[in-house]
Amino acid sequence: MGGRVTRVFRNFNVENRASREISKEKPTPAPRHRTARLDTMADSPEIREEVLRKDDRFLTLLKDVYVESRDPPVQVKDGGGERLPSKQQEKRLTKLGHLEALDVNKVSKGKISLVEALTLLNNHKLQPQIWTAEKIAAEYSLELKDVNSLLEFFIPFTVMEFPKETKKAITSHKPKQLT
């Protein structure tokens, strides 16, 4: 409600007010302090003479200054074992089967893709005696403690279909009558 009222006052005579602001002359700037003006200082002959005068003492000191720059010697780091492939850098091909188009093709060792995680969880749920934690860890290059945690804390959804009720069951139920 209040928005309508403020909008009416805001839009009242807006075209005339806009044309009045446009037709105004450029506003005059605020007056400046007299010491802030650089052009008055440049006009004085004493300041101009001081600026243009060269001081011989400063020139001789400047000639004595000699700067020589050298780059520090380049230090080659001994990589040692740093350049060997680590556990995160090693890649393995994913085991996706018919779901290959849904996920990435290469995954770091010690990690699994989303489709692989859902697949191994479903396999373990359907056949826990075959798909044990040890077999999953060996198959997907994972650590056993990570696989045990995965199987303990993540459970795939189960789709359950309930039988449809028959018409007799629906008609036998009498709705309550409102009084």
Contacts in CASP RR format, 6 or more apart in sequence:
PFRMAT RR
TARGET T0000
AUTHOR 0000-0000-0000
METHOD contacts of the structure
MODEL  1
MGGRVTRVFRNFNVENRASREISKEKPTPAPRHRTARLDTMADSPEIREE
VLRKDDRFLTLLKDVYVESRDPPVQVKDGGGERLPSKQQEKRLTKLGHLE
ALDVNKVSKGKISLVEALTLLNNHKLQPQIWTAEKIAAEYSLELKDVNSL
LEFFIPFTVMEFPKETKKAITSHKPKQLT
34 40 0 8 1.000
41 47 0 8 1.000
42 48 0 8 1.000
87 108 0 8 1.000
87 109 0 8 1.000
87 110 0 8 1.000
88 108 0 8 1.000
88 109 0 8 1.000
89 108 0 8 1.000
90 108 0 8 1.000
90 109 0 8 1.000
91 106 0 8 1.000
91 107 0 8 1.000
91 108 0 8 1.000
91 109 0 8 1.000
92 106 0 8 1.000
92 107 0 8 1.000
92 108 0 8 1.000
92 109 0 8 1.000
92 141 0 8 1.000
93 105 0 8 1.000
93 106 0 8 1.000
94 100 0 8 1.000
94 103 0 8 1.000
94 104 0 8 1.000
94 105 0 8 1.000
94 106 0 8 1.000
94 107 0 8 1.000
94 113 0 8 1.000
94 115 0 8 1.000
94 116 0 8 1.000
95 116 0 8 1.000
95 119 0 8 1.000
95 139 0 8 1.000
95 140 0 8 1.000
96 102 0 8 1.000
96 103 0 8 1.000
96 113 0 8 1.000
96 115 0 8 1.000
96 116 0 8 1.000
96 119 0 8 1.000
99 115 0 8 1.000
99 119 0 8 1.000
102 115 0 8 1.000
103 113 0 8 1.000
103 114 0 8 1.000
103 115 0 8 1.000
103 116 0 8 1.000
104 113 0 8 1.000
107 113 0 8 1.000
107 116 0 8 1.000
109 141 0 8 1.000
110 140 0 8 1.000
110 141 0 8 1.000
110 142 0 8 1.000
110 143 0 8 1.000
110 146 0 8 1.000
111 142 0 8 1.000
112 120 0 8 1.000
112 140 0 8 1.000
112 142 0 8 1.000
116 140 0 8 1.000
117 150 0 8 1.000
117 154 0 8 1.000
118 156 0 8 1.000
120 131 0 8 1.000
120 136 0 8 1.000
120 139 0 8 1.000
120 140 0 8 1.000
120 150 0 8 1.000
121 150 0 8 1.000
121 151 0 8 1.000
121 154 0 8 1.000
121 155 0 8 1.000
121 156 0 8 1.000
122 156 0 8 1.000
123 130 0 8 1.000
123 131 0 8 1.000
123 136 0 8 1.000
124 131 0 8 1.000
124 132 0 8 1.000
124 136 0 8 1.000
124 151 0 8 1.000
125 155 0 8 1.000
125 156 0 8 1.000
133 144 0 8 1.000
133 147 0 8 1.000
133 148 0 8 1.000
133 151 0 8 1.000
134 144 0 8 1.000
136 142 0 8 1.000
136 147 0 8 1.000
136 151 0 8 1.000
137 143 0 8 1.000
137 144 0 8 1.000
137 146 0 8 1.000
137 147 0 8 1.000
140 147 0 8 1.000
END
